[in-house]
Every structure is written in C-alpha cells, then in structure tokens.
Amino acid sequence: MRRLSLILFALLVSPAFGHDANGIAIDAKDQIFVVDAEDGQVWSIDAEGRSRVHLVGITDAKSCRHTHHLAFDETGTLWLPSG
C-alpha cells in the first residue's frame, strides 16, 4: 500500500496533468485508475508500477472526452460520466 501511495502522490504532483486530480479511483486489487480528460482515456497503474491505457467509448475515445470523475461500484464495475 505504501508503494501505491507513493505512485498516487507522484501522479498528483506531476506538472504533466493539466486538470485537477478528481478522476482517480482505486479498485479491489489496489490498482490506481486515473482519467486522462483530454484524450478520453483511463489509465491504470498496478502495484508493480506498470501502467496500461484503457480506451473509453464504443468506437473512439472522443465520446468520453473531458470526463473528470470515475468510481467503482460494489461489484467492481468502473463507472464514469461523459459530457
């Protein structure tokens, strides 16, 4: 958990983010999920520090551009509003 906290801290203070850090959620496996609002993508970072991009939207990432919030429900489903 300490490692995840350090990764999350590094993400929050990184100057590469142009938006506030309100699109962050952690799943049951302690993976950190972060919204890339400009590109309409969700990134995940696992406990080993490996990152992965998840495209959102059915045919292209633009359908969820500027999404700023995400959350997991009790079943582990990731939810995010678009618009």
N, C-alpha and C positions, 0 to 999 in steps of 0.2 A: 504494500500500500504506500510505503514511503516513496518508492520509485515512481508510482503513478502520480503522487502529489507533486514531485519534482517536475515531471513531464508537464502536468497541468499548469504549474507555475510558469514554466518556460514558455508555454503557449500563450498564457495571458499577458506576459510582459514583452512578448515579441513585437517589434515595430512593424512586422510584415502584415499584421492584421489591421485593416482599415476601419473595421466596425467594432463596436463594443462586444464584449465576450458573453453574450447572453444565449448563444446557441451551443451550449455544452451539456452533455449528459453522460452518465456512466452506467453501463449495463451490469447484469448479474455476474459477468465474467471479469469485471473490473476493467473493461476496455473503455477508453475515453472516446466519445464521439463529438466532433466539432463541425459546425456549419461553416462552409465557405459561401457566404451570401452572394458574392459577385458572380461566381461560376455555377451556382446552383448545385453544389456537391456537398456530400457529407464525408468527412474523413474519420477514420477510426485509428486509434493508437493502442496497441496491446501492451501487456505488462513487460514485454521484452523490448519495447520501443519501436516495433515495426508498425509502419503506417500503411493504410490502404484507403483508396478512394472508392466511395460508393456513389454512383450517379443516381440522382433522384429525378423523377418524371418518367413517363412511359416511353417516349421516343427520343427526347433530348433533355438536357439539363436545364434549358431555358424555362421550362414550365414551372420550375420551383425557384426561380431566381429571386433573390432578396428574402429568402426565408431566414428568420432570425431566431426561431425557437424550435426546440426538439425535446422530446421526453419519451421515456419508456413506460408502458402500462404494466399492469401486474402479470401479464402473460409474456412479457419480454418483447412485445411489438414496438418498434420505433415509430413515433408519430411526429409529423411536422406540418405546420400550416403553410400554404403557399399564398402568394399575392403580395 
